[in-house]
Structures are given as structure tokens and as C-alpha cells.
Amino acid sequence: MILHYDQNEKLWCILTGDGPRRAFASSQQHLTVHPLAGQGSVFAFPIHSRCENAGPLIGIMTARKKNGSIAGNGQLFEDIQKKLIGMGGISVVFTPDQLADSTIQGYLYVPDEQKWIAVSAPIPHLIYNRIPFRQAEKTAATIEAFIKFADQNVPIFNPCFLDKYVLYDILNQNEEIRPYLPATITVHNDDELSYFLDENRSIYLKPRVSAQGKGIFRVMQDSGGTITLESKRKKRLFESFAKFWDYLSSTVETSKYIAQQAVEPARLDGHRFDFRILAHWGENGYRPTGVGIRQSGRQDLTTHLPNGGKLLPYSLVRRNEHDQFIEKIVRICGESLSSVLGFFGEFSIDAGITAAGDYVLYEINSKPMAFDEPEIEERRVEKLCNLFFLRSGFSMPAQ
């Protein structure tokens, strides 16, 4: 069927009353017959139906920047809408403050005109959480939105950002994943950190709630007790742990850090490299969508591209053993996270190999940024749109 939106009247409608009458998304009202649709302010969308209900309507929930504009990955939102329309669905981008009891006020991308329009829409069939800021997820408006959707049985996926220690605690419960996890503690005081450093000699200090390698330090202690503190830009030496702690304690204590055992990574042309794995849930459970390689640059602290890292194709190092490891951790991590925190339909994993050839799982990101590999981003949009249909109860169209 063809669904129309009259922007002037803020009305979803159909041209004729021929055939069965249908409601749209959560609305209990049949679509209005609006024979004059087709004027300049009216936009048309092909859409599926199920049990006299048109859809799927997907809500992409994001947040606002400080200047009031909409935040988030605009290119991803546009690509999702293009793909969804081709499959017979619609997506609307909105913020929690735009949610009312039975409607959302949001923005809809019109590919044919390459523009966004403001729309009023019924509560969607499914919510894709793309709120990009941790603090925005904690606002009263966001919490209220989650409660309203739960009360109306509207499924949400990717319910929250991940705390690094909470993530470690969840994964450490799984016997198959535990061997891949570097030893990790929360930093409460100097005694705990001193003991952990004595045990491991080389550790990372990471903020529990940061991403992209922000705020990371590497700490190394030699046999004489001298400590080297390395950040992305410089190194400092301390002749004792006490002096090191005096220097760093305020940062570590106020920002809630974890300490993680440092492993000696495998190297390619003298530089460490990691796997960046994108994963999605689908008909066959959790599967990898794409894998890229990130190699460190001048600094060896992280491999993130904003920190000077280099992008390499997975084919450069690919082996059957790597594929099996990636398949395994994607499946188990997806199932573990969803069983504890709520359904995760999408996530990315940072993993690697040690110099001894052992696999290691560093962290998981519940709000993956855009991958720099175009083919991975293309598959991402496809996997997301398939997921939208499956989780909203609509049959996927033949591809």
C-alpha cells in the first residue's frame, strides 16, 4: 500500500478507501482517507501491512546538541531511511523530549527530495537507541521515554552505554569468554592499585565510561620500583609509587577508572594491531557483520584512528582461527549482554592477539560509530533494516 503524509495537516493518510482499512504503527485509529493527497506538502511512501496494521515504523531516538540541533550520525540515519523505504518501511528520528502519550514529533528523511521534514507520527513499532551522549541517557526526559515505551510494550534495542567494569563483570561470568579477558579491577585506592601493578608490572588505566581511547594511560613498573606513566602525548617517570599516586590520584579517583592488565600484543611491521568487529543480531542469532584492522601509529598506546592509528583490511591477517574466534565471541557477547542488560541488536568489539598467539577481548561498544570501510557500513545498514523488520513482527520482503 502507499501511505501519504500531509505536512500541513500533520496527517498520515491514504488516497482511497478501497480495500481493508488499516491503522498505522501504534495508532488504534484507521488511516484517514484523504483524496486530495498529492499536493506540494504531501509525501508518499510504500509500506507493508500486518494484521490490518501498516508498518513497520521505526523510531531512531537520539539527543540534541548544546545549540539545540539534532545530534548523531546523520549519514547513517539517511542511509537507514533509504534502505527501509526500499523494503517498505519508514523511520523517524526523534529526541526524548519530543515524545507524547501517543505520538512523537520528529524528522523524516525524504530521499527523492534529499531533505528532512518535520513530522508527527504515532508511537513506533520499535525504538533504535542512538542517543550519542552518556549524560543524555540519564536525563529525566530519556528515563521517562524508556518507561513509556516499556509501558506500551514497544521494544527498544541497545538500551544503554556500557560501563567497562560492568562489562568485564558480565563477561567474566562466562567460562568460554573468561580466558580472553585481561585481569581487571576498579581503582578504589592506592593500596589496590599498587598491589595490581606489582602483580602485572604493566597495566592500562581506563575511564570506566569513555570511548575512542580517551583518558587512557599505560603504567609500567621496573624491578627497581621506578614507574613510567605514558599518555598519548608524553611520558613521565616517578621514582616511587607514592609520587606516582600523588600525581595521578585526583584524576583516577574523580573519573572512576579501571586498571587492566596490559598484554604484549602481536605486531605487524613493528606496530601493534587490533580487530575492530561490527556485530548484529539476525535470524541466525548474533553474527559478525564486518571486521577491520586498526594498527597503531607513532604512539603505541591505542590503535584508534583519531589517535594516529591506521586502517588495514582484515584480509591482510585473516585466518580460519581468527574467523572462528570472532564468530565465537560475537555470539557469546551478544547473548551475555542481552540476558543481563536488555536486548542488544548491534555492538562492536575491540579484540586482538598477543605476541604469544593468544586471543584477547579488550572492550565492547554498544553505540558503534561509523566504520571507515564503506562495505562494512553498507552491510551494517542492511543488517539493521533486517533487524527492524524481524523485531517489529513484520515479514522481511524478498531480497
N, C-alpha and C positions, 0 to 999 in steps of 0.2 A: 504494500500500500504506500501511498505518498502522503506524508504528513507535512502540513504547512504551518509556518509561524508568522503571524501578523504582528510586526514590531510596534505599530502604532497602538493597536488594541491589546498588546501583550497577551495574545491568544494563540494556542495551538489548535489547529482545526483541520478538517478535510473538505474537499470541494463538493462532494455529493454524499447523499445518504444511502446510496446503493450498497448492498452487501451488509454483513453483520456490523453492528455498532461496537466500537471498541473504546476503552479508556486508554490513557497514556501514563506509563510509569505507575506511581503510587496513587494517582488520582482515581477516585471512585466514580467520577462523572464521565459519561460518554463524550467523545470528542464532538465539538460543535461543528455543524455543517455550515460552511462559510463560502457560498458560491462565488463571491466576488474576489476570493483569494487569487492572487496573480498580479496585484498592483505592485508598485515600486517598493513598498515596505514589507512585502510578503516573500518569505524564503521557503523553498521546497526541499524535503529530504525523504528519500526512500527508506522505509523502515519495516522491520519484521513484526509479527504479532504472535502471541501465545495465549491461548485461553481467553480470547477477547481483550487482550491487553497488548498495546503497541510498545515496542522497545527492541533492544534494551536502551535505556537512558543511563549513561554512566556519569557520575559526579566526580570531578577531579578537584579535590579540596586542597587549597594552597593557602598562602598568607599574603599580607601586604608589607611592602617596604615602608621605611620611615616616612617617605613622601606620599604615602597613600596608594601608590601604584601597585599592581599585582606582581608578586614575586614568583620565581620558579622558572623552570625550563620551558620557555615559550615555544622553542622549536619542537620539543617533544610533544607538547600539547597540540600543536598544529598537525604534526605527523600522525598522532593518535586519531584526531578527528578525520583526517583524510582517509585513513585506513578503515575506521569504523563506518563512515558513510558508505564506503565501497562494499562493506559487509552487511549494511542495513541496520546500523546503529547510530547513536548520537551521543556526544559527550558535551558536558557543560562544565566550565571552570568556575569555581566559586570560592569564597572565603567563609569561615565560620560565622562571621557577623552578618552574612547575607542569608542565613537560614531562618525561616519562619516555621510555624507549626506544620504547614502542609506544602510549602513552596520554598524554592531557593531563587534568589536573584543572582545571576551570574553572567558569564560571557561564553558565546558560542562562535567558533571559527567557521566561516563560510568559504570553503576552498575556491569555488568558482569565481568569487569576487575578491579573494585574498584579503579578507578583512574580518575583524572581530565585531560582533554585535552584542548589545546588552539584551538579555532575555529573562523572562520569568518562567520558571519550569516547576513541575511537580517534584516531589522528593524522588530522587533517582532509584533505580533498581540496585545499584552497587556504588560504593564510595571507594575511590583510589586515593589514599592519603599521600599527598605530595607536599605537605607543609615543610618548607625548607629550613626553618629555624627551630632549634630546640626550645627556646623560650616561647615561641608562638604556640607550641603544642601544649604549653602549661597555662595558657590564658583561660579566663572564665568562659569566654565565648567558645573556645575549642572544646573544653571539657563538657560544656552544655551540649554542643553539637554531637559529641560522641554518645552522650546519654540519650539524646533524642533519637539518633539513628538506632541505638540498641533497643529503645522502647518500641520502635516501629519495625523491628526485625530487618533493618536494612544492613546487609553485610558490608563490612569495611575490611580492606586488606592493607597490610603494613601499618599496624596500629600505633607504632611508636619508634622513636630513635632508640638506639641501643647504647647502654652503658657498658663499657669494656669489661668491668669486673662482673656485672650481672651476666654478660655473655659468657665469660670464662666459667662462671659457676654453673650455668646451664649445660654447657658443652662438656664440662669435666665430669658430669654425671654419666656420660655415655662411654662405655668401655671401649667402643670402637674408635671414638674420636680422641679420647684422653691421651694416647701416645703421641698425637700430633701437636699437643698444646705445650708451649713453653711454660715453665713454672711461673706463677703469677701471684702477687699479693697486693692488697690495698696498703697504701702508706699511711699509717696512723701516727707513728712516732719514729724518733731516731734509732731506738734500740732495734725495732723490727727491720728497718731498712739496713742497718749496719750488719745484722745477722744474715740477711738475704744477700747482701753484697759479698760478705765473707764466703758464703756458700758458692756463689756463682762467678765472682770476680769481674764479670762483665754483664751489665744489665741495661735495660731501657727504662726510662721514666716517661710515662704517657698520661696525659689528662684523660680521665675516665669518659669524658663526653665531647671529645674533639674529633676532627676528621682531617684527611689530607696531610697528615704528618705534622699538624700544628702543635707547637708546645712540647715536642719530643726532645729528650736528652738521652745521650748514652753516657753511662758512668762505668769507668774501669778502675780497678784497684790492683796495683802491682804487689809483689811479695814484700816490699818494704813499707807498705801502707800508704804510698802516695796515690792520690786519686785524680784521675783525669775526667773532667766534665766536658762533653762535646755537644754543642748545639749545631744548627745548620750553618751558622756563620763563623763560629770560633771555638777554640778550646781553652780551658783554664785548668791549671794544676793546683792541687791543695795537698799540703804535706801531711794532713791528718783528716780522718773522717769528721772530727769535731769542727774543723774550719770549713770543710765542705758543707756540713749541715747548717752552720751559721749563715753561709752564703745563700743556700737554696731553700731553707726550711719554710720561709714565708710563702714562696711560690708553690711548693708542693702541698703545704697544709691548707692553703686557701683555695686551691684549684682542684682538689680531690684527684690525686694521682694514683696510678697503679705502678708497681715495679714488675718488670717482665724479664725473665732470663733471656740474655742475648745468645743467639746461636751463631756459629761460624757458617755463613751462607756459601752455597756454591757460586762460582763466578764464571762469567763469560767474557773473554777478552780482558780479564783483570777486574771486572766490575760485577758486583752482586746483581742478581735479578730475581724478580718475584713473578708469580702468576696473579693476574687480575681476572677473576672469574665472574661472569654475569649468569645468574640463575633465575628460572621461573618455574612456577607450578603449572602443570597442564594435565591432560587426560591420563598421562602415564606417571603422575607424581612430579617430584622435583627433578629437573634435568638442567645441565649447563646449556646456556644459550650461546655463549661465546667466551673465548679465552684470549687474553692478550698478555704480552710480556712487558714488564716495566724494568728497566735497567738503571742503576744509579749513575750519576754523572760525576762532577768534581767531588761533591761530598758523598760519603758512603752511608749516611745516617738513614735516609729514606730513598725510595725509588719513585716517589710521586713526581709527575711531570712539572707541576708548579715549582718544585724544589730542584729542578735541573735534571730530572730523570729523562730517560729516553724510551721511546715506544719501539718495540720489536714484534715481529709476527711470531705467533705460537709455533708455527711450522719449523722455526729455527731450532727448537729444542724438543719438539714433540716426540713422545714415545708411547707405546701401549701402556706402560706402567703409569705414566703421567695421566693418561686418559682415565684409567681405572681409579686412580686416587681422586681425581677431580669428580668423577661420577659419584663416587662413594661419599665424599664429604658434602657435596651438594645435597644429596638425598637425605643424609642423616641430619645435617644442619637445618635444612628446611623443616623436617619433621619435628626436630627438637624445639626449635624456636616457636613453631606454631602450637605445639602442645602446651607450652608454658605461657606465652605472651599473647596468643591470638594469631589468626591466620596471616602468614607472610606469603604473598604471591610472587614477590620479587626481592632479590637481595644480591649483593656482590661479596666476594670473598677475596681477601689477600692471603696468599699462601706461598710457600717456597720450598726449597731443597737445601739441606745443609751440605757442607763440604764433604761429609761422610756419606752422603746419598740418602739421608733420611728426609721424609716429608715433614713439613711444619705448617700449621694453620695459625696465622697471625691475628686476623680480625675479620669481622663481618660488618657490612654497611647496609642498613635497612632502607636507605634512601639513595640508591646509586646515582651518581652523577652521569653525565653523558660519557660514553666511551668514545675515544678518538678514532676507533676503527669504524668507518661507515657501515661495513657489512654487519657488524655486531649491533649497531644501533637500529639497522633495518630489521634484523631478526627480533630485536627487543620489542619494537612496535607490533610486529606480527604476533609474538607470544603474548603480549599484554592484551591485545584485542581478542585473541582466542580465549584468554582467561576471563575477560569481561563477559563474553557470551556464556561460558561454562558456569561461572559462579552466579550469574544472574538468572540462570534457568532457561536460557534461550538456546535453541539448537544452532550450532555453528553452520553457516552456509557452506556449500561445497566450494572448495578452493580451486 
